[in-house]
Amino acid sequence: MQAASDIPSRLDRLPWSRWHWRVVVALGVAWVLDGLEVTLVGSIGGVLERPDTLHLDAAQVGWTGSLYIAGAVLGALLFGRLTDRLGRKRLFMITLAVYMAATLATAFSTDFLFLALCRFVTGLGIGGEYAAINSAIDELIPARVRGRVNLIINASFWIGAALGAGLSLVILDERVLGPAVGWRVCFLLGAVLAVAIILVRRHVPESPRWLLMHGHHERAYRVVAAIEAEVAAERGPLPPPAARDDARRAGSGMLGYREMATVLLHHYRARSLMVTLMMVAQAFVYNAIFFTYSLVLTRFFQVPDNRVALYIFPFALGNVLGPILLGHLFDSVGRRRMIAATYLLSGVGLAATAWAFNAGLLSALTLALCWSATFFVASAAASSAYLTASEVFPLQMRAMAISIFYAVGTGTGGFIAPVLFGWLIASGDRHAVAAGYALGAALAMLAGVCALRFAVDAEGKGLEEVAELESR
């Protein structure tokens, strides 16, 4: 029916409203949870080496980070397919429940194997969140602001990072709970936060685009009509939708595995190469540096393990401000220029920091400030990788495309990096760690060059139109 066929145009023409803010908060909080998890492990890595906690060594701390990433990779692939098949809403509720249960169990870990299993299952939930949430957000947010909103939502990871740092700083203090008990309470509080999020997410509707693709036209129409009524009540009469045949462009149903392979490896092979490099680079850089940050501070700068969190705040601040201040440029200056610029500048910052670290010119504070400046740009670059993966492939395979590239990038860069850097740090060789940083810089620059050549000019275009653009 015609009312259903113009659903994408009707969603894209909506003025920003309280309804959009509710969606952003309810779904975007997935990155807060991921930031909380990563920071807790990063902050308590040194604590877990203590005899009165789990008595891990540096390599085992690195393995907990890698196993979390391995779980996220498998979770993305498993839940990504289910998100395309069963719907965005059903899966973003299920994946949050998996995360909550696993985080709760982490608090009761008794040894390395128990902790490793819990971190793996926690990763399953977070990986599923990335697929379900990224697809849902892009399908609900108007095209004209999709870039900046997506980047800012991804930056909320660092709100979780700051929250995790603050929790660990207070709770690990000997005057509060101390390291022996405090690290367990940190994970308990993460599970409590997840419960609150579940209550908020109940009110987010299923994606009308997904309903349309799967033949639920009447339900899609009812969802969009309800959204329009709420927005109109706040913002007044709505402008007419653009005259686009979005339903034909969007297609229907799901693609089989062979069809997806044809899309990724033949029709959109240049886009696939670009997104792969972007994902690998950002995953390696972030997981290499952040999962082992506490070990660098304690080993090379003699920072007490219960004070590590102090040095995460400037790091987190740069990561939050980057997408907030640069995000609008991805919608105005354009995707291609901004993606290339942020990746190339990130590589320069990483290389400069590696040189200064190798030369012994940095203190714990100046290292934190160098990372803050570098990741002001790198955070926007990393967020643009998720934005690109979620908007340049057909809607029939949107969640699965996100999952595949998240899995390839994170499985390569994210799994290897914590183990590699755990080993480099354990060696006590400053030059080896600096070489690892230099490798991250090279990957970031390579991704920037590739983006300059192959990035899609998706700014201001509907998802259906972007997915139809010719492969470059």
C-alpha positions in Angstrom: 0.0 0.0 0.0 1.2 3.5 -0.8 1.1 4.6 2.9 3.7 1.9 3.7 5.8 2.5 0.6 6.8 6.0 1.7 7.7 5.1 5.3 11.4 5.8 4.9 10.8 9.3 3.5 8.3 10.0 6.3 10.9 9.0 9.0 13.6 11.1 7.3 11.5 14.3 7.1 10.7 14.4 10.8 12.0 17.3 12.8 14.1 16.5 15.8 12.0 15.9 18.9 11.8 14.4 22.3 10.9 11.1 20.7 14.3 11.0 19.0 16.0 11.9 22.2 14.3 9.0 23.9 15.5 6.6 21.2 19.0 7.9 21.4 19.2 7.5 25.2 17.5 4.1 25.3 19.6 2.6 22.5 22.8 4.6 22.7 23.4 3.5 26.2 24.8 0.2 24.8 28.0 2.1 24.3 27.9 3.3 27.8 27.8 -0.3 29.0 30.7 -1.3 26.7 32.8 1.6 27.9 32.0 0.7 31.5 33.1 -2.9 30.9 36.3 -2.1 29.1 37.3 0.6 31.6 36.6 -1.6 34.6 38.9 -4.2 33.3 41.5 -1.6 32.2 41.3 0.1 35.7 41.4 -3.1 37.7 44.0 -4.9 35.6 46.7 -4.2 38.1 44.3 -5.0 41.0 43.7 -8.4 39.7 47.4 -9.2 39.9 47.3 -8.8 43.7 47.5 -11.9 45.9 44.4 -10.9 47.7 42.3 -10.8 44.5 42.7 -13.3 41.7 46.6 -13.2 41.5 46.7 -13.0 37.7 49.8 -12.2 35.7 50.0 -9.5 33.0 49.5 -12.1 30.2 46.3 -13.4 31.9 45.0 -9.8 32.2 45.6 -9.4 28.5 43.8 -12.7 27.8 40.7 -11.5 29.7 40.5 -8.6 27.3 41.0 -10.8 24.3 38.4 -13.3 25.4 35.9 -10.5 25.9 36.6 -9.4 22.3 36.3 -13.0 21.1 32.9 -13.2 22.7 31.9 -9.9 21.1 32.9 -11.2 17.7 30.9 -14.4 18.0 28.0 -12.5 19.6 27.9 -10.0 16.7 27.7 -12.8 14.1 25.1 -14.9 16.0 22.8 -12.1 17.0 23.4 -10.0 13.9 21.7 -12.7 11.7 18.9 -13.0 14.3 18.5 -9.2 14.3 17.8 -9.3 10.5 15.5 -12.3 10.9 13.6 -11.6 14.1 13.7 -7.8 14.4 15.7 -5.1 16.0 13.7 -4.7 19.2 13.5 -8.4 20.1 17.3 -8.7 19.8 18.3 -5.5 21.6 16.3 -6.7 24.6 17.8 -10.3 24.5 21.4 -9.1 24.1 21.1 -6.7 27.0 19.8 -9.5 29.2 22.8 -11.7 28.2 25.2 -8.8 29.1 23.4 -8.3 32.5 23.6 -12.0 33.5 27.3 -12.3 32.5 28.3 -9.1 34.3 26.6 -10.2 37.4 28.4 -13.6 37.3 31.8 -11.8 36.8 31.5 -10.3 40.2 31.6 -13.8 41.7 34.7 -15.0 39.8 37.1 -17.1 41.9 40.0 -17.7 39.5 41.2 -17.0 36.0 39.1 -19.6 34.2 35.9 -18.4 35.8 36.7 -14.8 35.1 37.7 -15.6 31.5 34.4 -17.5 30.9 32.4 -14.6 32.3 34.2 -12.0 30.2 33.6 -14.2 27.1 29.8 -14.3 27.7 29.7 -10.6 28.5 31.3 -10.0 25.1 28.6 -12.1 23.5 26.0 -9.7 24.8 27.9 -6.6 23.8 28.7 -7.9 20.3 25.0 -8.6 19.8 24.2 -5.1 21.0 26.4 -3.5 18.3 24.5 -5.2 15.5 21.0 -4.7 16.9 21.6 -1.1 18.1 23.5 0.3 15.1 20.9 -1.0 12.7 17.9 0.3 14.7 19.4 3.8 15.3 20.2 4.4 11.7 16.8 3.3 10.6 15.0 5.6 13.0 17.2 8.8 12.8 16.5 11.4 10.0 19.1 11.3 7.2 20.1 14.9 7.5 21.6 14.3 11.0 22.4 10.6 10.8 26.2 11.2 10.7 26.5 13.4 13.8 23.9 11.5 15.8 25.7 8.2 15.1 29.1 9.6 16.0 27.8 11.2 19.2 26.1 8.0 20.3 29.3 6.0 19.7 31.1 8.6 21.8 28.9 7.7 24.7 31.2 4.7 25.1 33.5 7.2 26.9 30.8 8.3 29.3 30.8 4.7 30.4 34.6 4.8 30.5 34.5 7.8 32.8 31.8 6.1 34.9 33.9 3.0 35.2 37.0 5.0 36.1 35.0 6.9 38.7 33.5 3.7 40.2 36.9 2.0 40.4 38.6 5.0 41.8 36.1 5.3 44.7 35.3 1.7 45.4 38.9 0.4 45.2 40.0 3.0 47.7 41.1 1.4 51.0 38.9 3.8 52.9 35.8 2.6 51.1 35.8 -1.1 50.1 39.4 -1.7 49.0 40.7 -3.8 46.1 39.9 -7.2 47.5 36.1 -6.6 47.5 35.8 -3.4 45.5 36.5 -4.9 42.1 33.5 -7.3 42.5 31.2 -4.5 43.5 32.1 -2.6 40.3 30.7 -5.4 38.2 27.7 -5.7 40.4 26.9 -2.1 39.7 27.2 -2.7 36.0 24.5 -5.3 36.2 22.2 -2.9 38.1 22.6 -0.3 35.4 21.6 -2.9 32.8 18.4 -3.6 34.6 17.5 0.1 34.5 18.2 0.2 30.7 15.9 -2.8 30.1 13.0 -0.8 31.6 13.7 2.2 29.4 14.1 0.1 26.2 10.6 -1.4 26.5 9.2 1.8 25.0 11.3 1.9 21.9 9.3 0.6 18.9 10.4 -1.9 16.3 12.1 -0.3 13.2 9.3 0.5 10.6 11.9 -0.1 7.9 12.4 -3.7 9.2 8.7 -4.2 9.4 8.3 -2.9 5.8 11.0 -5.2 4.5 9.4 -8.3 6.1 5.9 -7.6 4.8 4.4 -6.2 8.0 3.0 -3.1 6.2 0.0 -2.5 8.5 2.1 -2.7 11.6 4.8 -0.4 10.1 2.1 2.1 9.2 0.8 2.1 12.7 4.2 2.6 14.2 5.1 5.5 11.9 1.7 7.1 12.4 2.2 7.0 16.2 5.6 8.5 15.9 4.3 11.3 13.6 1.4 12.1 16.0 3.8 12.5 18.9 6.3 14.6 17.0 3.5 16.8 15.5 2.1 17.4 18.9 5.4 18.8 20.0 6.6 20.5 16.8 3.5 21.4 14.9 2.4 20.3 11.4 4.9 18.1 9.7 6.4 18.8 6.2 5.4 16.5 3.4 7.7 13.5 2.8 10.0 13.6 -0.2 8.7 11.8 -3.3 10.9 8.7 -3.3 10.1 5.1 -4.1 11.9 3.9 -1.0 10.0 0.6 -0.7 11.3 -0.6 -4.0 14.8 0.4 -3.2 14.8 -1.2 0.2 13.8 -4.6 -1.2 12.1 -7.2 1.0 12.8 -10.2 3.1 16.4 -11.3 3.9 19.4 -12.2 1.8 20.9 -15.7 1.9 24.5 -16.3 2.7 25.5 -16.7 -0.9 23.6 -13.5 -1.9 25.4 -11.6 1.0 28.7 -12.9 -0.2 27.9 -11.6 -3.7 27.0 -8.2 -2.4 30.1 -7.8 -0.2 32.7 -9.4 -2.5 31.4 -8.4 -5.9 28.9 -5.6 -6.1 30.3 -3.6 -3.1 33.8 -5.0 -2.8 35.5 -1.6 -2.6 33.2 -0.6 0.2 33.9 -3.9 1.9 37.7 -3.4 1.7 37.4 0.2 3.1 35.1 -0.8 6.0 37.4 -3.8 6.9 40.4 -1.6 7.1 38.6 1.0 9.1 37.3 -1.6 11.6 40.7 -3.4 11.9 42.6 -0.1 12.5 40.2 1.3 15.1 39.9 -2.0 16.9 43.6 -2.6 17.1 44.4 1.0 18.3 41.7 1.1 20.9 42.1 -2.4 22.3 45.9 -2.3 22.2 46.0 0.9 24.2 43.0 0.8 26.4 42.8 -2.8 27.6 46.5 -2.6 28.8 46.6 1.1 29.8 46.7 0.2 33.6 49.6 -2.1 33.0 51.6 0.6 31.2 50.9 3.0 34.0 51.9 0.6 36.8 54.9 -1.0 35.0 56.5 2.0 33.4 55.4 5.0 35.5 54.9 3.3 38.9 51.3 4.5 39.3 49.6 2.8 42.2 47.0 0.3 41.0 44.2 2.1 42.9 45.1 5.4 41.3 45.1 4.3 37.6 41.5 5.5 37.1 42.7 9.1 37.6 44.6 8.9 34.3 41.5 7.6 32.4 39.5 10.8 32.9 41.5 13.0 30.5 41.7 10.1 28.0 37.9 9.7 28.2 37.3 13.5 27.9 39.1 13.7 24.6 37.2 10.7 23.3 33.8 12.2 24.2 34.5 15.7 22.9 35.9 14.6 19.5 32.7 13.2 18.1 30.6 15.9 19.8 32.6 18.8 18.3 33.5 17.1 14.9 30.3 15.1 14.3 28.4 17.8 12.5 31.2 18.0 9.9 30.4 14.5 8.7 27.0 15.8 7.6 28.3 19.1 6.2 31.9 18.8 5.0 31.0 15.2 4.0 31.8 11.6 4.9 34.8 11.1 2.6 36.9 14.1 3.6 36.2 13.7 7.4 36.7 10.0 7.6 40.1 10.3 5.7 41.2 13.3 7.8 40.4 11.8 11.2 42.1 8.5 10.4 45.2 10.2 9.0 45.5 12.6 11.9 45.0 9.8 14.4 47.9 7.9 12.8 50.1 11.0 13.2 49.1 11.4 16.8 49.9 7.8 17.6 53.2 7.9 15.8 54.3 11.1 17.7 53.2 9.6 21.1 55.1 6.3 20.3 58.3 8.3 19.6 58.0 10.3 22.8 57.2 7.2 24.9 60.2 5.4 23.3 62.5 8.4 24.1 61.4 8.5 27.7 60.0 12.0 27.4 56.6 11.3 28.9 55.3 11.1 32.5 52.1 9.3 33.4 50.3 12.7 33.2 51.8 13.8 29.9 51.1 10.3 28.4 47.4 10.7 29.4 47.4 14.2 27.8 48.9 12.8 24.6 46.3 10.1 24.4 43.6 12.7 25.1 44.7 14.8 22.2 45.2 11.9 19.8 41.9 10.2 20.7 40.0 13.5 20.3 40.4 12.8 16.6 40.6 9.0 16.8 37.3 8.7 18.6 35.5 10.4 15.6 37.4 8.1 13.3 36.4 5.0 15.1 32.8 6.1 15.4 32.7 6.8 11.6 33.7 3.1 11.0 30.5 2.0 12.7 28.5 4.7 10.9 29.9 3.5 7.6 29.3 -0.2 8.2 25.7 0.5 9.1 24.7 2.8 6.2 26.5 1.6 3.0 25.0 -1.9 2.5 21.4 -3.0 1.6 18.8 -2.9 4.4 18.0 -6.6 4.0 21.4 -7.4 5.4 22.1 -4.3 7.5 22.6 -5.9 10.9 24.5 -8.8 9.4 26.8 -6.4 7.5 27.5 -4.6 10.8 28.2 -7.9 12.5 30.5 -9.2 9.7 32.7 -6.1 9.7 32.7 -5.7 13.4 33.7 -9.4 13.7 36.5 -9.2 11.1 37.9 -5.9 12.4 37.5 -6.6 16.0 38.5 -10.2 15.7 41.7 -9.2 13.9 42.6 -6.0 15.7 40.8 -6.5 19.0 41.7 -10.0 19.8 45.4 -9.8 18.8 46.1 -6.4 20.3 45.5 -7.1 24.1 47.4 -10.3 24.0 50.2 -8.8 22.0 50.5 -5.7 24.2 50.2 -7.8 27.4 53.2 -9.8 26.2 55.1 -6.6 25.1 54.4 -5.0 28.5 55.4 -8.1 30.4 58.8 -8.0 28.7 59.4 -4.7 30.4 60.9 -3.3 27.1 59.8 0.3 26.5 61.1 0.0 22.9 58.9 -3.0 22.2 55.8 -1.2 23.5 56.5 1.8 21.4 56.8 -0.4 18.3 53.4 -1.7 19.1 52.0 1.8 19.2 53.8 2.6 15.8 52.0 -0.4 14.3 48.7 1.0 15.3 49.7 4.4 13.7 50.5 2.6 10.4 47.1 0.8 10.4 45.2 4.1 11.0 47.0 5.9 8.2 46.4 3.0 5.8 42.6 3.1 6.6 42.6 6.9 6.0 44.2 6.6 2.6 41.7 3.9 1.7 38.7 6.0 2.9 39.9 8.9 0.8 39.7 6.7 -2.3 36.6 4.6 -1.5 34.4 6.3 1.1 30.7 6.9 0.0 29.3 10.4 0.0 26.3 9.3 2.1 25.7 12.7 3.9 22.0 13.8 3.7 20.9 10.7 1.7 18.3 8.2 2.8 19.6 4.7 3.7 17.8 3.2 0.7 19.5 5.7 -1.7 23.0 5.1 -0.2 22.6 1.3 -0.6 21.8 1.8 -4.3 24.9 4.0 -5.0 27.3 2.3 -7.4 30.3 0.6 -5.9 33.5 2.7 -6.4 
